[in-house]
Amino acid sequence: DSVKNGFSFKGIKDYLECYRSGKLTPTQVAKNIIAMLEDCDKSTPPLRAIVQWDQEQIMLMAEASTTRYRNKCTLSCLDGIPVCLKEEFKVVPYHHRVGTVYLGTQPETEDATVAKKLREAGAIIIGVSNMHELGTGTTGCNPNRYHKIPRNPYNPNHFTGGSSSGSAAAVAAGLCPVAIGTDGGGSVRIPASFCGVVGLKGTFGRISCHGSLPLSYSTVSVGPICTSVADAAIVYSILAEPDQLYPYGLKQPKATLSDMCAPDLKGLKLGVDWTFFKACDAEVLSACEKALKHLQSLGASVVEVSLPEMEEARVAHVICILSEMRDFLQPDFNKHFHEMNLETRASLALACQFTALDYIKANRQRTRSMRFLQEIFSTVNCILTPAVPCTAPRIYESDLLTGSSDMSFTVRSMRFMQLGNFTGIPGLVVPIGYSTAGLPISLQVMAKWWDEAVLLRIGLKLEQFRDQTKKPSIYYDILA
């Protein structure tokens, strides 16, 4: 628990205090959320964070939670907590559209594993959140009729980042303290960074992907987007475990939060490849270097490391993710080409150019990159980088009509993200400050496979570096 002056986001703890003290019930909170969701849709421009929601569903879950609080038999510390899930997940009774206009023609009758787990924990699912069409981009720009462009709560004229765009916007705008996203090329961490909230990408296989569209089976991990590191730890501890329906995570070691609340960072070695670290905007670099000094002041030591073959790894990651998406979406590309956004068509057309030989070579590179990381992690506890080299880009009028396709931005925004997706290591992004224009800046911490606990430990200390949290220009105080 950290006491902050001025504005602070409402997190799980704030909700629980209201429920336990009787100040508010989950039913009252649900009514507030429904009013806010109606307001978001009518605002100019509309926030477009939550794209499908159902008043009756929200009230049913909230009333059940209110009864549990009254009878003192709550299910977990997520009982009564509002959450949303990216539209990539199946959530009853919503349409599983995955950001498109052609998928999910019928309402879902079965939940994805993460949705099921959240229900079992007593959470109130307030709806499904907007996303970049088929997860193919990093801006969150999705001009089609069901989705439209989600707005960055810190500045509605800027993008949220993608592809878990609505998830990050919903959390930053106060609609819910917890959202779930997927991350194949930074899709949790980029929007969390651009929207000034915390994003955790678990180790590959750590949290079940069952019930999400299997766009890329070797790069995608699931993770929470939250208002604080402590909240991310809570959600992680509830979702992280093997799932018989998801073979990739069956052999995982037990998830722990060991030493997460240690008073300092003594004995921890933070690896930094300075050439790689410095490849970002001056404002971003300055904030990240200061945050690094803060971690050193708590007893951690910075160790210079060399991340070899980063350009090869970058290209190989693109080949893997696009080849796998192209393989899975081949029938869609043939049948629904004209219903896809222009940018999606371009990305999938580019993916056609890769050969089987390219894919095999890319996976050989993956083995090499994983071996390099094994060696690096034998000398340091984690690797630090800026989260994204720049702040959230502007939305232009044309983007609203035809979408946005800027390959150089896509490549740049994924710069610090791809290593985690390509090799499967976990990554955490934590907001550390703001640009002169008032847009959020974040630092990323990556650790060896299955060692999310050290990320959360460092993340908690990193949060203390930010002396103030700026209030987003779009913000709903559900507990007011």
TIPA-578261 format. One record per residue: z, x, y of N, C-alpha, C in turn. Coordinates in steps of 0.02 Angstrom, whole numbers, plus 50000, padded with zeros to 5 digits. Atoms other than C-alpha are relative to their C-alpha. Layout:
BEGIN
ZXYZXYZXY ...
END
This chain:
BEGIN
500005004349941500005000050000500005004550062 500014995949939499535007350169500014995350060 499935004349941500064999650334499505002550053 500504998249950498644999450460500114996050064 499975003649936498644995050644499334996550011 500625003449983497364982650708499724996149941 500325004150051496094974350595500065003149931 500094997650068496184975650407499734994349958 500295005150044495194966650273500554996749959 499545003450045496114953650170499825001749928 500134997950069496284960149993500384995749950 499675003750054496964954149827500744998950016 499295000449986498744957949881500164994450051 499895005149949498594946550035499954993049971 500085006650033497984932049928500614998649957 499435001050045499374934649801500634998450039 499405001449959500704935049937500014992850024 500055007049977500074918450005500154995149943 499905004650056500064910449833500735000149976 499324999550028501754917149777500534997350048 499515002449951502624912649939499914992550012 500135007249989501854895249937499694998650068 500305001049934501064898150108499324996449994 500645003250014499364893350036499934999249925 500165000650072498744887049867499275002049990 500714998650013497114892149783499554994150020 500405005949981496524874249816499855000150075 500114999749928496774876350004499515005650018 500454994349989495904893249998499284998049983 500675002250021494434885449904499694995450052 500275004549948494264871950037499775004150061 500204995549945494234885550171499335003449985 500614996450019492894895050075499394995450004 500565004849998491804879550056499784998850072 500165001049929491914876450244499635006150028 500324993849976491454894750277499295000749971 500664999550030489994894250154499504995450035 500435004749962489304879050245499835003050068 500094996949935489534888350409499495005849997 500464994250008488634904150346499274997749997 500685002450009487114893850298499704997550066 500255003049937487014885950471499975005150057 499964995349944487344901550575499315003050015 500634997049980485954910350670500105007550012 500385001550061485374920850583500494998449943 499555001450056486084914250418500205006549965 499754993950032487154927250326499645001349933 500354999650065486304923750157500335004949951 499654995850048487644932950058500034996449932 499955004150061487974918949931499394995450000 500625004050000486334910749878500054993849957 499895006250039486994898049751500754998949995 499295001750007488674889349757500064992549988 499915006950020489384872849696500724997950016 499345002149976490824864049783500444997749942 499605002850055491384855049625500275005549955 499804994350043491414871049521500575004050033 499504996149964492414880349654500674996449998 499385003949998493694866249668500334999549931 499725000550069493904864649478500415006349984 499664993650015494354883149460500625000850044 499444999249953495484882749614500584995449981 499465004750018496444867249557500365002349937 499694997450061496734874849385500475005850017 499584994349979497404890649470500634997550036 499435002849964498524880449586500534997349952 499545002650051499284871849434500375005849966 499684994350033499614888749352500535003250045 499494997349955500504895149508500614995550003 499445004849997501554879349515500445000749937 499634999550063502044881549332500215007249983 499834992950009502284900449353499725002949934 500314997250061501064904649213499305002650016 500664997449980499674914249300499725004749947 500354996450053498384923349195499945007550013 500064992949983498224939949288500075000550076 499964999649927498294947049464499344998250033 500615002849968496534940149490500034992350001 499965007250001497174922349466499974997250071 500085003049934496574912149615499635004350050 500354995549954495624926849689499254998150002 500715001749995493884922149755499565006149983 500474994650018492484932549678499294997250000 500705002150011490584932049675499665005149955 500374995550043489344939649554499275000250022 500714999049984487614946649589499574995449957 500425004750036486224934849537499675003049938 500264996750060485734947549404500404997949937 499585002250056487164940549296499914992549987 499995007250017487134924049203500694997250016 499375003349982488464912749278499884992449995 500065007350007488674894549223500264996850064 500625003650018488004882849298499425002050045 500504998049950486914893049416499345002349967 500654997650025485084898249400499995007650000 500014992750008484844915949335499335002650027 500654998549969483464920049461499875007550010 500074992749992483794938849480499575001750063 500354998649938483114938049658499284997650003 500715002250001481454929949608499964992550015 500105007349995480694912649633499804997149933 500295002750062480044911349454500485000249940 499524999850057481524915849339500534994650009 499435004649996483004904549298499824993050020 500225006749982482094888049305500534994749981 499475004750021483554879649213500685003050016 499324997349990485424881249252500255003549937 499734996250057486344893749140500534995949962 499495003450042487394887248995500485005049970 499574994850029488184903948947500145005450052 499814994849952489134916749051499845007049975 500004992850015488814935449057500725002149984 499324997750019490294945348986500455000750061 499554999049942490944950049160500214993350031 499835006749972490864931849219500544996849956 499525002850047491804926549062500695003250010 499374996549991493134939849089500354997950065 499715002149936493374934749271500304993049995 499735006850011493594916549219500655000349961 499394999450042494854921749085500585002850040 499474997249957495804931249221500234995050053 499805005249952495904915249325499675000450068 500334999349935494744920849465499604993750017 500415005749977493834907849570499315002850016 500684997649988491964911349557499694995550054 500235004249944491304905549726499244999350002 500735000750003489474907549678499675006549980 500364993750016488114920349645499705002750065 500194996849937487594932849777499275002449999 500694997949987485914937849849499885007049971 500174993350024484994953149783499275001450017 500684997849992483424963149809499614997549939 500375002950056482064955149702499945004949941 500014996150062482254961749522500315006950009 499644993749990483344975749592499555005850017 500494994549992481804985649645500045003750066 499984996349937482374991949816500705001150025 499344998149975483794998749920500174997150069 499855003049935483674988450081500364993349992 499745006950007484134971150012499514995050030 500495004549969482574964050097499664995749947 500295004550049482044948649999499764993650035 500215005549957480974936750102499824993549965 500255006150033480624923749967500444993950016 499715006449976481114905449989500714998749975 499335001350027482674905549879500525004750029 499524994849984483454921149950500065001750074 499994997849930482954926650125500405006650007 499724993349992483684942350201500744999750018 499294999949984485564944950192500125004650060 499864996349938486314951450355500615004449992 499444995450002487464966250376500554997350046 499475002849958489144959250437500195004550060 499844995649943489364974650549499494999450056 500525001349950487714971150636499454996049966 500485004350035486644956350583499275001850010 500694997749992485084965150647499845005949954 500104994550047485294978250510500054997649928 499995001750071485034977950322500705001249970 499374999050037486484976850199499955005949952 500094995450057485724989450078499914995849937 500125003750062485234984749901500085004549939 500245006850008485024979449773500564994749997 499455004950002486774971449764500184998050072 499945001149928486504965949944500514994550017 499555005649984487394949049946500725001449981 499324998550023488884955849850500385003950054 499674996049948489264968849985500104996050063 499955004149939488914956650127500564994949994 499485005150010490074943450052500705003150009 499354996749995491514955950039500145002150072 499904997749931491254963450212500104994250049 499945005849955491124946050290500644996049984 499365003350013492794940950212499954993849955 500075006050042492074927250099500375000649935 499614998850061492894935249947500195007450001 499804992949999493874951449922499685004049943 500274996750059492954955349759499304997449985 500675002050023491104955249709499795004849945 500244995750055490214961949556499265001350010 500714998149994488584971649565499795004349941 500264995250050487474982449456499695005850039 500204993949965486925000149498499565004249955 500474995950038485345008349429499735005950040 500224994549955484925019149581500394999850064 499575000649940486395016449698500124992750020 500015007149980486324997349696500684996950013 499335002149979488224995249709500215004350060 499714995249952488595010849811499644999950068 500375000049936487205009649943500214994050043 499785005649957487614991750002500745000450018 499284999249983489494995249992500065004850059 499984995149945489195010450106499754997150065 500295002849939488085001350229500434994450029 499595005649976489304986650239500745002050009 499334997749984490874997350257500554997749953 499505001950049491754992450095499985005049942 499944995350055492235001149932499544997849942 500435001650057490985002149788500135004949943 499884995850059491325008649612499454998949949 500465000350057489965012449485500365003249941 499664997250058490805014449317499555004849962 500394995950047490275027149186499504995449964 500495004050037488705021249096500334997149936 499715003250059489295008648965500724997850007 499275001449992491075007149034500134992550007 499925007349991490894988949092499374996749971 500565003150037489804977348987499464997350047 500585002849964488054973249051499744993849965 500265005650038487874959248924499954993850044 500095006049958487154943849009499715001450068 500374998549939486334953349150499295001649977 500694998750020484444955349151499935007549986 500014992750018484144971949058499415003650032 500564997149965483014979249191499875007349981 500074993050020483344997549150500605001749956 499444999550047484375000648994500355006850001 499684993450004484755019249023500325002150066 499744997749935485235019949208500504995250032 499615005149965486155003849252500734999849976 499295001150013488055002649263500234994150042 499725005649962489114988049322500615002650038 499394998049965490474989549453500194995150054 499755004549947491544980549582499865002750070 500014998549929491304980049770500604996350029 499365002849979492994977249854500175002350071 499794998049933493904978550020500435006449998 499584994050003495014992749956499935003449932 500024996350063495145006149822500494996949949 499515003150045496704997749750499704993849966 500315006050029495724981549727499465001949949 500514997750048494294991049644500335002149935 499634997850060495574998549524500234994049959 499765006050035496274981349482499424996849961 500575003350031494554973949446499735004449943 500234995350052494024989549350500444999549938 499555000150058495574988649240499934993649960 500105006350037495174970549195499324999849965 500685000550028493314972949161499815005749952 500224994050037493254990349082500275000049929 499824999350071493294989148893499394998649957 500595001150043492114988848744499864992549991 500225006850012491104973048714499535000249940 500415000050061490384969448542499284998250014 500685002249984488864961848627499615005350040 500324994849958488494977948724500115006749967 499894994150043488234992648606500135006550037 499944993549966488155006448738500725001950016 499314998249980490005005348778500504999749944 499535001250055490745003248605500465005949985 499604994150020491365021148580500415002950058 499674997249940492185022948751500755001249990 499274999150001493945030348771500334994550042 499655005249964495265018448837500025001450075 499974999149927495185015549024500735000750022 499314999249975496735021949114499965000750077 499944998649928497335023349294500515005650009 499484994949999498375038749257499995004250064 499914995949940499055048249408499664997150062 500375002849944498105036349522500435000050064 499565000649941499615034349636500405006350013 499644993749987500145052649636500065000950076 499884999649927500885056949808499515004650037 500474995449966499625070849843499425001649953 500584998150041498075079349775500075007249974 499904993050022498865095849723499695001249932 500294998150064497935104749586499294997449989 500685002750010496315094849608499485004550033 500544995849973494715104749631499404995550015 500565004249978493345096149731499375004350006 500624996150000491595102849697499534997750055 500495001749947490365103649843499425004949996 500614996049994488565109749839499794999250073 500075000849928488415113150026499284998550022 500705001249981486515113650034499834992649990 500125007050017486425096649949500414995450047 499535004049960487935089750046499744999150072 500195000149929487175094050215499334996650014 500665003249990485515085050187500104992750021 499875006849974486015070050294500015000250076 499975000449926486095064050475500625003650026 499454996249970487225074050593500654996050004 499395004149995488435059550621500344999049933 499755001050068488615056650434500345006549977 499734993550021488895075250401500675001450034 499394998649962490205076850537500594996049972 499465004350028491225062050469500215002449930 499854997950069491085068250289500375006649998 499654993649998491625085950333500744999150020 499315001249978493165079350423500414996749943 499665003450056493605068050274500185005149946 499884994750049493465083350161500615004250020 499424996249975494705092850271500654996049988 499425004350012495895077950255500235000649927 499824999450071495825079250065500325006949986 499714993350008496175097950077500725000150027 499335000149972497695094350186500514996949953 499565003250050498395084250039500075004249937 499894995450056498315099249923499405001349955 500604998850041496565098149849499655006250025 500394994249977495475113549852499264998549993 500735001050002493615113649890499695006149967 500324994650038492595123949767499254999350009 500735000449992490785128149804499675000049931 500365000350064489675122949658499254999750016 500725000649991487805123449631499754994649952 500305005350042486935107649569499275001949987 500684997450011485375114649486499504994449988 500575004450016483675106149471500084992950027 499905006749972484105091749587499334996550015 500655003249987482285088749634499694997549934 500245002150065481805088049450500384993849976 499595005850021483245076149415499814993850040 500185005749958482725065149562499354996749974 500655002750024480925063349499500104996949931 499895002550068481515061049319500364993250001 499645006549995482705047049370499514994550019 500505005149979481275037849458499554998249941 500435001350058480175039749304500374995749949 499625003850050481555033249189500104992850022 499825006849979482095018249293499384995750007 500605004149989480335012649341499634998749934 500345001150065479615015149165500364994649960 499635005050038481015004949088499934993150031 500105006449967480854991249218499304997349987 500705002050012478974990949196499924997449929 500035002150071479174989749007500294993049993 499675006550008480384975149022499634994550038 500315005149957479414966349161499244999449991 500735000250012477654968849089499744992849998 500265006950001477454950149046500044996650069 499925003049933478124945149219499455002550046 500494996949955476944957349305499314996849988 500655003150016475464949449214499994992750020 500005007349992476004931349229500214997750070 499715002449937476974930349393499865004650059 500174995049949476144944149496499994996950070 500095002949933475714932349640500634996750027 499375002949976477484925349648500505005450019 499554994549984478264942549670499925002150073 500054997049934478664950549839499515005849997 500504994649997477354963149896500315006749978 499674993650016478604977549880500115000649925 499884999850073479024972849699499355001649964 500664998750031477174972549655499835007450007 500174993049989476954989749733500405004649955 499564995750041478454997149640499784999749926 500205000750071477884990149472499305002849988 500664997050007476094995549504500065007649997 499874992850002476735013149539500255002049930 499714998550066477705012349376499475000349945 500554999950050476055009249282499705007049993 500334993450000475525026849327500365005149955 499634995250042476875035249221499764999349927 500235000050070476395040349045500605000849953 499484998850050477395041548883500245007250006 499834992949993477345060348910500485001150058 499554999549942478145058449082500704997749980 499355002950018479535047649008500385004749953 499684995350046479885060048868500265006250038 499784994249960479945074648991500594998350044 499445002149957481085064849106500654999849960 499395000350041482305062048964500235006849977 499794993150014482275080448920500385002850060 499664997849939482745083649100500714997050003 499355003249999484175071249080500495004149957 499574996050044484875081548935500215006450036 499844993949962484765097249043500514998550054 499555001649944485595088849192500714998449976 499335001650028487015082249083500355006449978 499714993650021487285099749013500265003950061 499784996649938487365107149189500664996950024 499405003449976488655093949236500615001649957 499444998250044489715097749083500305006650021 499764993449979489825115749141500374999550067 499695000749934490215110749321500694996749994 499365003650007491585098549267500525003949960 499484995850032492415112249166500355004350053 499684996049947492795120749333500274995850058 499755004449946493065105949453500154993149972 499835006850022493805088349440499484994950023 500495004849976492455079949542499495003550045 500524997549954490905082149650499994995350059 500025004249940490885076149830499335000550037 500615000149958489365070849933500104994550051 500035006149960489035059250078499764994449954 500245005550043488685041850007499254999050010 500715000749982487025038850097499885004550060 500114995149946486205051450215499954996950070 500095003249935486035038450354500404993550001 499675006649997486765021850415499474994649987 500445005550017486015004650381499414999450048 500595000549957484215002950445499924993250032 500145006149962483614989850568499564995249961 500455005150027482804973450516499484998550054 500535001749952481104970450600499744993049986 500265006850006480284953550630499544999349939 500495000450056478904957350504500354999949932 499634999850064480214960650368500184993049977 499795006850016480734942450377499434996149967 500585003750025478974936750334499715003249937 500364996750055478204949750219500425004949961 499584995150034479674960550167499915006950030 500014993249973479904979050193499865004849943 500134995050051479174993450095499955006750034 499984993549967479675010550157500235005149948 499844995550056479575023150015500435005950022 499624994149979480255037550119500744998150009 499315002249993481815027250160500324999049931 499735001350068482025021849977500215006649967 499874993450030481925039949918500625003150033 499454996849963483115045850055500674996549984 499375003750009484415032050029500305001349931 499744998850068484545036249843500195007349988 499924992750008484715055049873500655001949963 499364998050029486575056349829500214995449941 499835005150050486545041649707499735001549931 500384999750063485295046449574500335004049945 499694995950051486305059849487500474995849956 499535004350038487625046849437499654995349954 500375004750043486325034649369499645003749945 500414996250048485275047949283500435002749943 499584996850051486725056249191500574995549975 499495004850022487905041249178500715001350024 499314998749976489395048949271500214994650051 499775005249953490485037149375500015002550073 499984998249929490445036849566500354994650040 499635004649956491525029149702499815001550072 500124998949929491055026549884500554996650040 499455002449959492405024450015499815000850074 500174999349929492115020550201500485004750035 499574995149966492745034650311499944999850076 500075000349927492145030050485499384996250020 500565003949973490765023350596499575004550044 500454996449955489245029750689500134997850071 499905002049930489165028850879499744992850010 500265006949995488175012750852500464994949965 499525004550032489665005650756499844998249928 500175001450070488865006150583500405004449952 499554996350045489915011550432499685006349969 500184993750035489855029050354500495000849942 499564999250059490525032850179499915006849967 500034993950041490925047650067499984997949927 500035001550071490535047949881500385005349959 499674995650048491615055249742499724998449931 500245000950069490875057949567500435004249954 499594996350048491835063249413499665000249932 500314999650067491495067349231500044993149966 500045006350037491105053449107500704997549982 499395003750018492535040849082500615001850043 499414998049960493635048949217500024996250067 499965004149939493635034449341500685000850034 499314999549972495525037249363500045005250056 499964994849948495265053349463499624997750063 500365002749942493995044549575500454995550041 499565004949966495245030849615500575003650035 499464996149970496615043649647499785003250066 500264996849939495535053049773499824994650051 500205005549956494865036649843500584997250040 499415002649964496615030549887500185004450059 499834995249947496915046349988499465000150054 500565000049953495205045450068500054994150049 499915005949957495595028050134500485001450058 499514998749947497055035150233499705004250057 500314995949949495855046450327499744995850059 500295004349948495055031950422500574997150042 499425002049960496245029150567499974992750020 500045007149985495565011850604499424996949961 500555003650032494494998750520499724995450054 500315004449949493264990450638499884993149969 500125006850025493134971650621499254998750000 500725001649999491374966350566499854994550051 500165005249949490454955650694499944993149967 499965006450037490274942250558500595000649953 499414999550043491984939550480500364993349996 499645006350012492834924450403500695001649973 499314998950025494724924850385500214993849959 499885005650045494964913650233500744998049999 499275001450005496864915150240500314997750067 499735001849934497034910850425500234992750001 
END
